[in-house]
Amino acid sequence: MKITSAEIARLANVSRSTVSRVVNNYSNVPDETRKKVLDVIEKYGYEPNSFAQVLAGKASREIALFISDCDSSRKRWKGTESPYFMRLIAELISQGKQYEYMISVVVVTQKSDFAKIENMYLSRMICGGVFVGFEFEMKSINELALQGFNMVVIDPNVDMIQAENIRGIYSQNQDAGYLATSYLIRQGHRQIVHLSGDDRLSSRDRVIGYKRAMLEAGLEDECRIEAGNFNSETAYKAAERLLHTPATAIYAANDLMAIVAMRAANDLGRKVPEDIKIVGCDYNSNYEDLGYHLTTVEISVRDIAKTAVRAVIGMEKGDRLICPARFRKGVTA
């Protein structure tokens, strides 16, 4: 009867992941533990899975995109239905093809999924991983990184990074908020309100950029923020409230909410840009195809995807990779 890795782990009194690390010759296993596992393997004639053996001898050309589908309150949110995530998946697949790598998508919904991620690395199914939306799971991210796994994290919380080998791709979200607000100030607007996102770091940074521009212009007392939470229904109600203020301009934390604000303005009989100016953020070319030519700040998903793939395969060096914000003039402001 063929013995399994689970039985090897039980006999050696170690975890299955430790057995996998020994079999795949990872360095981060104490010598005493390694000898104990190898002794059991030799005694019982354990043979690793042939697929894993092939992968161990040949570098995988598969990169996993890990998407977190939980927020800070541990309530489910439809992150995988976000336009941003859909575009990121499409761009990663496109960039992967250019370098002859396959992209797989893994949605992480609970803490126990990190054991599966660890196994994907240990079995050498993937050559590296791109993590997005894990701001509130940095402890688990650090634990993976400390094992020496090849990983890139998009917009991590830099204050919570503990492992030295975590490479981050940082969108210039503070600059995005600053560019959008400064543009409106230069146009002569004094009462500029912000339709903000949720409690993620990217949203908080865009708020900081908005406030910085208002402060520099001496308009800190005019700041007003309503949370749209990147959700159409919530954003519509928040936009309605903002449109009942003396505001002459709205900066929305993403393009979807900017379009929702345009709809709210129209429903209230206010014309864009004649009666109210609206600036978005992110830039989604799909909205242009639908006839929405927004004034917005672009944080290129294509650039993020390209940088992520190149970082995983070793073509981008450094642990802090920057994706800049760029202003794009449209017809809404």
Secondary structure, DSSP 8 states (H G I E B T S, - for coil): ----HHHHHHHHTS-HHHHHHHHTT-S-S-HHHHHHHHHHHHHHT----HHHHHHHHS---EEEEEEE-B-TTS-B--GGGSHHHHHHHHHHHHHHHHTT-EEEEEEE-STTHHHHHHHHHHTTS-SEEEEES-GGGHHHHHHHHTTT--EEEES--GGG---TT-EEEEE-HHHHHHHHHHHHHHTT---EEEEE--SSHHHHHHHHHHHHHHHHTT-GGG--EEE-TT-HHHHHHHHHHHHTSS-SEEEESSHHHHHHHHHHHHHTT--TTTT-EEE-SB--HHHHHTT---BEEEE-HHHHHHHHHHHHTTSS-SSEEEE-EEEE--S--
